[in-house]
Amino acid sequence: MPELSTHAWLMAYLAAACAGLSKSGFGPFGLITILLMTEVAPARESTGLVLPLLLAADFLSVFFFHEHGSWKVLRSLLPATLAGIVAGWWIMPRIPADFFAHTLGWIILGLIGILLLQRVRPSLLAGITGHPWLGLACGWSAGVTTMLANAAGPITAFYFLSQRFPKMVMVGTGAWFYLVINAAKLPFSWQLGLLTPSSLLLDLWLIPGVVLGFWIGSSFLKKIPQNLFEGILILMALLAAVRMILTA
């Protein structure tokens, strides 16, 4: 068993549970996973700890929600996202982590503002939310942010919400989307030294936390109305963005 303090084990298991929650339909919980894991390891190394946990949760999500996925949406997002992953791999050693976190927080706030404006004045933003370039822009941004910080959840949540998809389509499409991109990140993360034998060993001990978090989230998902589900996603993304800005 890896040697960690009691506090570190608690933070690690909470992070694993949030990883499971994030893949059961509550995507922005993935940012809480990242924040908690920085209590266990330095920020850069923590991204390597988080990735296998997210990937384990992705397999659970695909197993339970695969039939709800939209291949049309995946085709519009995945090519740009994979290009963004390569860009993020190139950028990662070249920028300070604090600068990126601060900038990402403000970007997420801007996206939330667009979402709220869309709810109040849908006709005002119809040209933006209905434009095919939005999928490319969100896909590329999600690829960069997921490579740098495993933090694409708010961006994909913005895209799915802007398209007014039903909640199960969001969950099923997100399941396939994240399984593909997190698997694609593995060789890049290994090359950057973010994945190590010791980090993978710790992840194995944390898998039960992922399963527990996924079970809790999927149980609540079935009972939550669409409007409440969307409100929770927006609120979680807002809190995560503010946290990134204040701590960067």
DRENFIDO-633269 format. One record per residue (C-alpha): residue in three letters; x, y, z. Coordinates in Angstrom, 1 decimal. Each point is the difference from the previous one (the first is absolute). Layout:
<rs>
- type; px; py; pz
- ALA; X; Y; Z
...
</rs>
This chain:
<rs>
- type; px; py; pz
- MET; 0.0; 0.0; 0.0
- PRO; 1.3; 3.5; -0.8
- GLU; 1.2; 2.0; 3.0
- LEU; -2.3; 3.0; 0.5
- SER; -1.2; 1.9; 3.0
- THR; -3.6; -0.5; 1.2
- HIS; -0.9; 3.5; -1.4
- ALA; 1.5; -0.9; -3.4
- TRP; -1.9; -3.3; -0.1
- LEU; -3.2; 1.8; 0.8
- MET; 0.5; 2.6; -2.7
- ALA; 1.0; -2.7; -2.5
- TYR; -3.2; -2.1; 0.6
- LEU; -2.1; 3.1; -0.2
- ALA; 1.7; 0.9; -3.2
- ALA; -0.7; -3.5; -1.4
- ALA; -3.7; 0.2; 1.1
- CYS; -0.3; 3.4; -1.8
- ALA; 1.6; -1.6; -3.1
- GLY; -2.8; -2.6; 0.1
- LEU; -2.6; 2.7; 0.5
- SER; 1.3; 2.0; -2.9
- LYS; -0.5; -3.0; -2.4
- SER; -3.5; -0.7; 1.2
- GLY; -1.3; 3.2; -1.5
- PHE; 1.3; 2.7; 2.2
- GLY; 3.1; 1.0; -2.1
- PRO; 1.2; 3.0; 2.0
- PHE; 0.7; -2.2; 3.0
- GLY; 3.1; -0.9; -2.0
- LEU; 1.5; 3.3; 1.0
- ILE; -0.6; -0.8; 3.6
- THR; 2.0; -3.2; -0.5
- ILE; 2.9; 2.1; -1.3
- LEU; -0.2; 2.4; 2.9
- LEU; -0.1; -2.8; 2.6
- MET; 2.8; -1.9; -1.6
- THR; 2.3; 3.1; 0.3
- GLU; -0.2; -0.7; 3.8
- VAL; 1.7; -3.4; -0.7
- ALA; 2.6; 0.9; -2.6
- PRO; 1.4; 3.2; -1.6
- ALA; -2.3; 1.5; -2.7
- ARG; 1.9; -1.3; -3.0
- GLU; 0.4; -3.5; 1.4
- SER; -3.6; -0.1; 1.2
- THR; -1.2; 0.1; -3.6
- GLY; 1.7; -3.4; -0.5
- LEU; -1.7; -1.4; 3.0
- VAL; -3.4; 1.2; -1.2
- LEU; 0.1; -1.3; -3.5
- PRO; -0.2; -3.8; 0.7
- LEU; -2.9; 0.7; 2.5
- LEU; -1.9; 1.9; -2.7
- LEU; 0.7; -2.7; -2.5
- ALA; -1.3; -2.7; 2.4
- ALA; -3.2; 2.0; 0.5
- ASP; -0.3; 0.5; -3.8
- PHE; -0.2; -3.8; -0.4
- LEU; -2.8; -0.1; 2.5
- SER; -1.8; 2.8; -1.7
- VAL; 0.2; -1.6; -3.4
- PHE; -1.2; -3.3; 1.4
- PHE; -3.1; 1.5; 1.5
- PHE; -0.8; 2.9; -2.4
- HIS; 1.5; -1.0; -3.4
- GLU; -3.4; -0.3; -1.8
- HIS; -0.8; 3.7; 0.7
- GLY; 3.1; 1.3; -1.9
- SER; -0.3; 2.1; -3.1
- TRP; 2.5; -0.9; -2.7
- LYS; -0.8; 3.2; -1.9
- VAL; 1.1; 2.1; 2.9
- LEU; 3.1; -2.1; 0.5
- ARG; 1.0; 0.5; -3.6
- SER; -0.3; 3.7; 0.4
- LEU; 2.1; 0.1; 3.2
- LEU; 2.7; -2.7; -0.1
- PRO; 2.3; 1.1; -2.9
- ALA; 0.4; 3.5; 1.4
- THR; 0.4; -1.5; 3.6
- LEU; 2.7; -2.4; -1.1
- ALA; 1.8; 2.9; -1.6
- GLY; -0.4; 2.0; 3.2
- ILE; 1.6; -2.8; 2.0
- VAL; 3.1; 0.1; -2.2
- ALA; 0.1; 3.8; 0.5
- GLY; -0.4; -0.3; 3.7
- TRP; 2.9; -2.6; 0.1
- TRP; 2.2; 2.5; -1.8
- ILE; -1.1; 2.9; 2.2
- MET; 0.2; -1.7; 3.4
- PRO; 3.8; 0.2; 0.6
- ARG; 0.0; 3.6; -1.3
- ILE; -2.5; 1.9; 2.2
- PRO; -0.4; 0.5; 3.8
- ALA; -2.8; -2.1; 1.4
- ASP; -1.4; 3.0; 2.0
- PHE; -0.3; 2.1; -3.1
- PHE; -2.0; -2.6; -1.7
- ALA; -2.3; -0.7; 2.9
- HIS; -0.8; 3.7; 0.4
- THR; -0.7; 0.4; -3.7
- LEU; -2.1; -3.1; -0.2
- GLY; -2.1; 1.2; 3.0
- TRP; -0.9; 3.3; -1.9
- ILE; -0.7; -1.9; -3.2
- ILE; -2.5; -2.2; 1.9
- LEU; -1.7; 3.0; 1.5
- GLY; -0.4; 1.5; -3.4
- LEU; -1.5; -3.2; -1.3
- ILE; -2.4; -0.1; 2.9
- GLY; -1.0; 3.5; -0.8
- ILE; -0.8; -1.0; -3.5
- LEU; -2.1; -2.9; 1.2
- LEU; -2.1; 2.2; 2.3
- LEU; -0.4; 2.6; -2.7
- GLN; -1.2; -2.8; -2.3
- ARG; -2.7; -0.9; 2.6
- VAL; -1.2; 3.6; 0.2
- ARG; 0.3; 1.1; -3.6
- PRO; 0.3; -3.2; -2.1
- SER; -0.4; 1.8; -3.3
- LEU; 2.9; 2.3; 0.8
- LEU; 2.5; -2.8; -0.1
- ALA; -1.6; -2.3; -2.5
- GLY; 2.7; 0.8; -2.6
- ILE; 2.7; -1.0; 2.4
- THR; -1.4; -3.1; 1.7
- GLY; -1.3; -1.4; -3.4
- HIS; 3.3; 0.7; -1.9
- PRO; 2.0; -3.2; -0.9
- TRP; 3.2; 1.8; 1.0
- LEU; -1.1; -0.1; 3.6
- GLY; 0.5; -3.7; 0.2
- LEU; 3.5; 0.4; -1.5
- ALA; 0.9; 2.8; 2.4
- CYS; -1.4; -1.9; 3.1
- GLY; 1.7; -3.3; -1.2
- TRP; 3.4; 1.6; -0.4
- SER; -0.3; 1.9; 3.3
- ALA; -1.1; -3.2; 1.8
- GLY; 3.0; -1.8; -1.4
- VAL; 2.5; 2.6; 1.2
- THR; -1.6; 0.3; 3.5
- THR; -0.3; -3.7; 0.5
- MET; 3.7; -0.6; -0.9
- LEU; 1.2; 2.9; 2.2
- ALA; -2.3; -0.5; 3.0
- ASN; -2.6; -2.7; -0.6
- ALA; -2.4; 2.9; 0.1
- ALA; -2.1; -0.3; -3.1
- GLY; -3.3; -0.7; 1.9
- PRO; -1.3; 3.6; 0.1
- ILE; 0.7; 0.5; -3.7
- THR; -1.8; -3.1; -1.2
- ALA; -2.8; 0.8; 2.5
- PHE; -0.3; 3.4; -1.7
- TYR; -0.1; -1.5; -3.4
- PHE; -2.6; -2.7; 0.9
- LEU; -2.2; 2.6; 1.9
- SER; 0.3; 2.5; -2.9
- GLN; -1.4; -2.6; -2.4
- ARG; -2.9; -0.8; 2.5
- PHE; 0.6; -3.7; -0.1
- PRO; -2.1; -2.2; 2.3
- LYS; 2.0; -1.1; 3.2
- MET; 0.4; -3.6; -1.1
- VAL; 1.4; 1.0; -3.4
- MET; 2.5; 2.2; 1.9
- VAL; 1.0; -2.8; 2.3
- GLY; 0.2; -2.7; -2.7
- THR; 1.9; 2.2; -2.5
- GLY; 2.3; 1.2; 2.7
- ALA; 0.7; -3.6; 1.0
- TRP; 1.4; -0.9; -3.4
- PHE; 1.7; 3.4; -0.5
- TYR; 2.0; -0.2; 3.2
- LEU; 0.9; -3.7; -0.4
- VAL; 1.6; 0.8; -3.4
- ILE; 1.8; 3.1; 1.0
- ASN; 1.2; -1.2; 3.4
- ALA; 1.4; -3.2; -1.6
- ALA; 1.7; 2.2; -2.7
- LYS; 1.7; 2.0; 2.8
- LEU; 1.7; -3.0; 1.6
- PRO; 3.2; -0.1; -2.3
- PHE; 0.4; 3.8; 0.3
- SER; -0.4; -0.1; 3.7
- TRP; 2.6; -2.8; 0.3
- GLN; 2.4; 1.9; -2.2
- LEU; -0.3; 3.1; 2.2
- GLY; 0.7; -2.1; 3.1
- LEU; -3.5; 0.5; 1.4
- LEU; -0.7; -3.7; 0.2
- THR; 2.4; -2.1; 2.0
- PRO; -0.1; -3.5; 1.5
- SER; -0.6; 1.5; 3.5
- SER; -2.8; 2.2; -1.2
- LEU; -1.7; -2.9; -1.7
- LEU; 0.3; -2.1; 3.2
- LEU; -1.7; 2.7; 2.0
- ASP; -2.8; 0.2; -2.6
- LEU; -0.7; -3.7; 0.4
- TRP; -0.6; 0.5; 3.7
- LEU; -2.4; 2.9; -0.8
- ILE; -2.2; -1.9; -2.6
- PRO; -2.7; -0.9; 2.7
- GLY; -0.5; 3.7; 0.6
- VAL; -0.6; 0.5; -3.7
- VAL; -2.6; -2.7; 0.0
- LEU; -1.8; 1.4; 3.1
- GLY; -0.1; 3.5; -1.5
- PHE; -1.4; -1.3; -3.3
- TRP; -2.7; -2.0; 1.8
- ILE; -1.1; 3.0; 2.0
- GLY; -0.1; 2.3; -3.0
- SER; -1.8; -2.4; -2.3
- SER; -2.6; -0.7; 2.7
- PHE; -0.8; 3.8; 0.3
- LEU; 0.1; 0.5; -3.8
- LYS; -3.1; -2.1; -0.5
- LYS; -2.0; 2.2; 2.4
- ILE; 1.1; 3.5; -1.1
- PRO; -2.2; 2.0; -2.4
- GLN; 1.7; 1.5; -3.1
- ASN; -0.2; 3.6; 1.2
- LEU; 1.5; -0.9; 3.4
- PHE; 2.7; -2.1; -1.6
- GLU; 1.0; 3.0; -2.2
- GLY; 0.0; 2.3; 2.9
- ILE; 2.3; -2.3; 2.0
- LEU; 2.5; -0.1; -2.9
- ILE; 0.0; 3.8; -0.3
- LEU; 0.4; 0.5; 3.7
- MET; 2.9; -2.6; 0.3
- ALA; 1.8; 1.6; -3.0
- LEU; -0.5; 3.5; 1.6
- LEU; 1.5; -1.1; 3.3
- ALA; 2.9; -1.8; -1.6
- ALA; 0.8; 3.1; -2.1
- VAL; -0.1; 2.3; 3.0
- ARG; 2.3; -2.4; 1.9
- MET; 2.5; -0.2; -2.8
- ILE; 0.1; 3.8; -0.3
- LEU; 0.4; 0.6; 3.8
- THR; 2.7; -2.6; 0.5
- ALA; 2.0; 0.6; -3.2
</rs>
